[in-house]
Amino acid sequence: MKVAHCSATHCIIRTMKSFILLFLSVFSIHAFAQFNPDVIQSDVVLYAKRQSFDKYLRETVIAKTFREPLDSNSEDYYESACLAISQFMIANDVVKAGFDTLYRHYDSLQYETKRAFIEAAYSIYPHDYTTWFKQLLTKETEPKLFCMQAVYLYKNDSSKQNVQQLERQAKQNFGANDTLLLLQLLKSYLKNEQGYKQKKLPDINKLFAYRKASGSATVYSFQRWNRDYPGIAIVQNPDGCFARDSTGHLLMFEQLARSASNMPYFISSGNTPQGVYSIWKTAKSINKIIGPSPNLQTLLPFEDDSLYWGSQYDQHKDALRNYISLMPVEWRNYLPMMEAFDAGKAGRNAIIAHGTTIDPDYFRGKPFYPISPTLGCLCGKETWNMYTGKIVESDQLNLVNTFIKENVDEIGFLFVINVDDQQKAVTKEEVEKMVDNFEYNSHL
């Protein structure tokens, strides 16, 4: 079993040829009792390195590429530029001109370039290409590209009439093949997404109590439906108690579940799916974009059955029944928690919980500043000293140290849950109230 690569970094590295020498790396596994913040340091956060990288990114990866004619010799560089634009959210006249070139040559592009372009357009210009996507959708034969184009149009018009039109188009384009899992997940998303946002969560006390009885360590990542807003993670130890500091205060960690593209959960490199992940190890990466802070290696269902389930799998049940048995009865019919199961079945993988060394200035003015979006992972808040390269504050480090403090096996489960659709970050007060209410009622 290879250790999972973070989706965000892996996808950039995969095609950004000139970035390979700078960022190519692998994960190494370490079993530490606790990770020492005093030894965590990164040279890429230094002021001069960040300035040099930004210059290279803008002038070489993007501007130089987009000045070249788009042909078979330059297409890989155009793809790389799109991936960089998505990840670092760069929008300017140079980018717009490059996108216009891609738009004119779209029919001749390779699949991966088309995908990178649609992703970048969705991320940076989510309203500028509606007319074109309407035309493009009528002749699209690739299911994943069709889904990406459809969610772009849905983002701009979520009316019942438009949803019905998108469903008809899928049937027209794919015929009997519209039963493909990815197309079925698109159909469900278009039909149910607005309604799910209005649904009330099942009783959180029941979930806390059920996980307490399981005897497994559990991390909860509470998020908003609008992933522009950061969430908060907490840890329930194997004994069922929630992790607190020496003064009795609940330990809470800021965490972003938004991808750079902000596409839905069933699209590769889209937002982090809701649902249940298996935590099978902690790890420390030498990948410089993720940074040296420890991460939680998590798995979706179907990604690696032996590691996902461990000893939890009941051979007398199928995968679905095993999955829902990780939740109490009251949660098993709450369909948003099926996102992780469906995403894993559709082929999503390599979603972990990690930190970041990306310069937060790329995201200044965004609701999630200063946390970095990824291509599907959970990203903990981290700040660095740009003169010494040392870590100043790391919710990621603190989350991992909290998780392993009372959990020597370094295994457990992670629940990603959208609590509601408020247009603001999840607050510590909200999460503390949930935990306090559970602990009060469980002692009555």
ZIZI-V663689 format. One record per backbone hydrogen bond with DSSP energy under -1.0 kcal/mol. CO is the residue of the C=O (numbers start at 1). NH is the residue of the N-H. If there is no record, write none. Layout:
BEGIN
co nh
CO NH
CO NH
END
This chain:
BEGIN
co nh
6 10
7 11
8 12
9 13
10 14
12 16
15 17
16 19
19 23
20 24
26 286
28 284
36 39
37 40
40 391
43 46
46 50
47 51
48 52
49 53
50 54
51 55
52 56
53 57
54 58
55 59
56 60
56 61
57 62
58 63
59 64
62 66
63 67
65 68
71 75
74 78
75 79
76 80
77 81
78 82
79 83
80 84
81 85
82 86
83 87
84 88
85 90
92 96
93 97
94 98
95 99
96 100
97 101
98 102
99 103
100 104
101 105
105 108
106 109
110 114
111 115
112 116
113 117
114 118
115 119
116 120
117 121
118 122
119 123
120 124
121 125
129 133
130 134
131 135
132 136
133 137
136 139
142 146
143 147
144 148
145 149
146 150
147 151
148 152
149 153
150 154
151 155
152 156
153 157
159 163
160 164
161 165
162 166
163 167
164 168
165 169
166 170
167 171
168 172
169 173
170 174
171 175
174 177
175 178
177 180
180 184
181 185
182 186
183 187
184 188
185 189
186 190
187 191
188 192
189 193
192 196
193 197
195 198
203 207
204 208
205 209
206 210
207 211
208 212
209 213
210 214
217 413
218 236
219 415
220 234
221 417
222 232
223 419
225 227
226 229
230 426
231 255
232 222
233 253
234 220
235 243
236 218
237 240
241 237
243 251
245 248
249 245
253 233
254 381
255 231
256 379
257 272
258 374
263 271
264 267
267 270
274 340
275 416
277 414
278 299
279 412
281 297
283 295
284 28
287 291
289 357
295 283
296 353
297 280
299 278
300 303
304 308
305 309
306 310
309 312
314 317
318 322
319 323
320 324
321 325
323 326
324 327
328 331
329 332
331 334
333 335
334 337
335 338
336 339
338 342
339 343
340 344
341 345
342 346
343 348
344 347
350 7
352 378
353 296
354 380
359 362
360 363
361 364
363 366
366 369
368 371
374 260
378 354
379 256
381 395
383 392
383 393
385 389
386 47
389 42
390 385
393 383
394 398
395 399
396 400
397 401
398 402
399 403
400 404
401 405
407 410
412 279
413 219
414 277
415 221
416 275
417 223
420 225
422 424
427 431
428 432
429 433
430 434
431 435
432 436
433 437
434 438
435 439
436 440
437 441
438 442
END
